[in-house]
Amino acid sequence: MKLKEEREELKKLLNKSPEEINNNVPQPGEEIPGLKAEPVTDVNFIELKLKCEEDARIMITNAISFIIPDDMIENNEYLKNKLEVDVISLASMIYQLRTNEVMQKALIDQINLGMVNARMFEVFSGMSKTVGELNKQLIQTVEAIKETYKTFREDVKEKRTEAIGPGSQVNGILTTGDGSVVTRGTKELINNVKRIKKEQNGNLSFVDDAELIPDIPIDPIN
């Protein structure tokens, strides 16, 4: 073939090539079944994150339900904000734990399909250690949160005591600074009866055989 003919042939091939190339090259956004990666899990991680937040809120609520009443949390902005921060912190730990468990299962599924190499077992061992540490940290975090709320409860009691002020005793009744009556136990009641009996030189009648309840006359209300 002469040089001129070869040149013409090559020119024809070049003129045709762009159209053939475009037909055989994937376009942007086009899905090629042979090149598309198969998912290794069926987990919706957005739903998983929401579930972790729900679990964290339940865990904290159950942990502090016998420490701080719900109405105290509702009426205290600091407690409400702290509860939300604790939920976010605990939810993050639960999410890390759950995702590691998901990855472990995906790794096991791949091994069961025959995709085995030494590195996969090394990764699985690392994940197992991480899961164990997260479980331990989760328990420690919940206990630390409980101690924080216990401290807050004691602080509230102390503040309330300071606000009430010193107590006093009037007619055998112990009262606080704001006039509230403090309930007295059996021991205090017996001692008070003995005191009244002594003050009246024993001339005191009782309504019970054990002589614990004095028969004290009550003035009629005008």
LINFEN-V743766 format. One record per pair of residues at least 24 apart in sequence whose C-alpha atoms are under 10 Angstrom apart, sorted by the first residue. I is the first residue (numbers start at 1). J is the second residue. D is the distance in Angstrom with one decimal. If there is no record, write none. Layout:
BEGIN
I	J	D
I	J	D
END
This chain:
BEGIN
39	106	9.6
40	102	9.9
40	103	9.1
40	105	9.3
40	106	5.9
40	107	8.6
40	109	8.0
40	110	7.9
41	102	7.6
41	103	8.3
41	105	8.4
41	106	6.2
41	107	9.8
41	109	9.2
42	102	9.5
42	106	9.6
43	99	9.3
43	102	7.9
45	95	9.2
45	98	9.8
45	99	8.3
48	94	9.9
48	95	7.4
48	98	8.1
48	99	8.6
49	91	7.8
49	92	8.3
49	94	8.8
49	95	6.1
49	96	9.5
49	98	9.2
49	99	9.5
50	91	8.7
50	95	9.2
51	91	8.7
51	94	9.5
51	95	8.7
52	87	9.5
52	88	9.4
52	90	8.5
52	91	5.2
52	92	7.6
52	93	8.7
52	94	5.9
52	95	5.8
52	96	9.5
52	97	9.7
52	98	8.3
53	87	6.7
53	88	6.9
53	89	9.3
53	90	7.9
53	91	4.8
53	92	7.9
53	93	9.9
53	94	8.2
53	95	8.3
54	87	8.6
54	91	7.9
55	87	9.0
55	90	9.0
55	91	7.3
55	94	8.2
55	95	10.0
56	86	8.4
56	87	5.5
56	88	7.8
56	89	8.6
56	90	5.7
56	91	5.1
56	92	8.8
56	93	9.1
56	94	7.4
56	95	9.7
56	142	9.6
57	83	8.5
57	84	8.4
57	86	8.5
57	87	5.5
57	88	8.7
57	90	8.4
57	91	8.0
58	87	9.0
59	87	8.9
59	90	8.9
59	91	9.9
59	142	7.9
60	86	7.9
60	87	7.2
60	90	8.5
60	142	7.1
60	143	9.8
60	145	7.9
60	146	8.2
61	87	9.5
63	142	7.4
63	143	8.3
63	145	8.4
63	146	6.5
63	149	9.8
64	142	9.6
64	143	10.0
64	145	8.4
64	146	6.1
64	147	9.3
64	148	9.8
64	149	7.1
64	150	8.5
65	146	9.8
66	146	9.9
66	150	9.8
67	146	7.9
67	147	9.5
67	149	6.9
67	150	6.3
67	151	9.8
67	152	9.5
67	153	7.3
68	146	9.7
68	149	7.0
68	150	7.8
68	152	8.7
68	153	6.8
69	153	9.8
72	153	9.8
79	149	9.0
79	152	9.1
82	149	9.8
83	145	9.5
83	149	9.8
86	141	9.4
86	142	9.3
86	145	7.6
89	141	9.2
90	137	9.9
90	138	7.4
90	141	7.6
90	142	8.0
90	145	9.8
91	138	9.8
93	134	7.0
93	135	8.9
93	137	8.3
93	138	6.9
93	141	9.4
94	134	8.1
94	135	8.7
94	138	7.6
96	130	9.3
96	131	8.6
96	134	7.9
97	127	9.7
97	130	8.1
97	131	5.9
97	132	9.0
97	133	9.3
97	134	6.2
97	135	7.5
97	138	9.2
98	131	8.6
98	134	9.9
99	131	9.6
100	124	9.8
100	127	6.4
100	128	8.3
100	130	7.8
100	131	6.7
100	134	9.7
101	127	8.0
101	128	8.5
101	130	9.7
101	131	7.3
103	127	8.2
104	128	7.9
104	131	9.7
172	196	9.1
186	212	10.0
189	213	9.1
END
